[in-house]
Amino acid sequence: MDHFLTPGDWGLALVQTLLFLAGAPLLAAWIRRVKSRLQNRRGPPLTQSYRDLRKLFAKEAMVADTASVLFRAAPYVVFGSTLVAASVVPLLAVSLPTAAVADVIVLVGFLALARFFLALAGMDVGTAFGGMGASREMLVSALAEPAMLMAVFTLAMSAHSTNLSSMVQFNLDAGLVLRPSFLFALLGLLLVAVAETGRIPIDNPATHLELTMIHEAMILEYSGRHLALMEWASQLKLMLYGVLIVNVFLPWGIATDTGMASLAQGLLALVAKLLLLGLLLAVAETVLAKMRLFRAPHYLNLAFLLTLLGLFSHVILETGA
Amino acid sequence: MNLEQLSLLDQAIFVLAALALLASFSLLAQTRLTAAIHSFAWQGVMVALVTTLVALSGIHHLYVSALLTLSLKSLLIPWMLHRLVRRLDMESEAESIGHPTLLVLAGAGLVIFCYWVALPIERLDMISTRNVIAVSLAIVVLGLWMMVARRRVVTQVLGFMSMENGLFLAAVASTRGMPLVVELGVAFDVLVAAILFGVFFFHISESIETLDVDLLNRLNEREE
């Protein structure tokens, strides 16, 4: 790729990653706010997530006596790999040097690495909650990952590339084409994203009720800056999935060159799309109830079936003799 | 052939055909009777919409078939089945499926098989939407699979009806529809079948007090 080494593009990639960092708490706060409004509550202001993070960073990090080195290292590994994964996703502009280095399968790998360390950290201290949360997280992710990869393969077969930039560019160039495979992949990926980011109906981010929590159970022992990094990483993951979905399936508005005007337009389009997606998620979380854990495999089977049908309809309907 | 070169109309036909296939899968995995009937009704809507889209490209008698499909398969027959279920007091009953995941995955395998079977047809140089043949064949086979794998009479009847949906979809999308007389005949056949099935439901549930047809395999009435 010719844009591989220009310093300007690397600068842009850095700016996009920083935007990811700055925007992730805002998106989480937006979803929380819409949800409160839908439940007739006033809800915290949009800056609440930043205040929480600042407070946590200022506090002392308490570590249990039984904790090993792994427990201390895990927040940095989780945060770092989620951030690197986020830097691969095209945010404002299509052509990213990071996207040329790592494709979408690497992205799934980074997320799996973060999850692996999260689960290890959950089990490290030896409390019952941590182990329980880790085992539940692994159950969910073992079923969600095949569905996610199947959706990725569907997209890759249409775009003839596993590179995220090429996929977005392909969708932009194709214009308005009704693809049954993309419809199924989108639906499947939405279900996977909800499960992976620990939202209702799989997990409830707002609860500390023993029997229901998954993500919260694993980070229960963390405090101070460790907890801040964990929280930030999960907000980043939410934004990552959101950006992935809106930019791959609805790429219109994303900047195709690095001019200031088109970048501003890309930012505007992205914000509008993410606000809409957040609204959708908040409405879904308001009308749905959390499932029993043993219903989660059924839910994820549905996601897998949808992405599988996406693959089938690509092969059967979209490619002919 | 490439999807981008097709008209938006043909692409919409593909999307609707794929959604009809999804409805077949949802029928297959649905344990609640009312929800299964709803899936069947949605499949009827998809097939009717495909028919309308094909009719838009200039084959006017298909408007009649579309209207017929919509009124019979997505309104009248689901309504009749709903009434039956309500009368037999089975609204809230859920049928237990032994291995729901295996059932669905076997269905996915059947789709691949149907694709393989339909491959030679797709190589023929026919109309642009000939790819739908594999999907409609899959809907037929999935209906058959549902009749084999499910135990309740009502779900087996739903499988049978969705087989007819698949046949109709194949006829509409690959040959631009059958003659109107044939379509009318098939449509009323299905209607009569639905009425007859209703009568049979009552007889079966009266004589063995359940609609689980596995119990018909036993020769004596004593519990063992």
Interface residues (C-beta under 8 A of the other chain):
Chain A: A174 L176 V177 L178 R179 P180 S181 L183 F184 P297 H298 N301 L305 L306 L308 L309 F312 S313 V315 I316 L317 E318 T319 G320 A321
Chain B: M1 N2 L3 E4 L8 Q11 A12 F14 V15 A17 A18 L19 L21 L22 F25 A29 P100 T101 V104 A108 V111 I112 Y115 E122 R123 R130 N131 V132 A134 V135
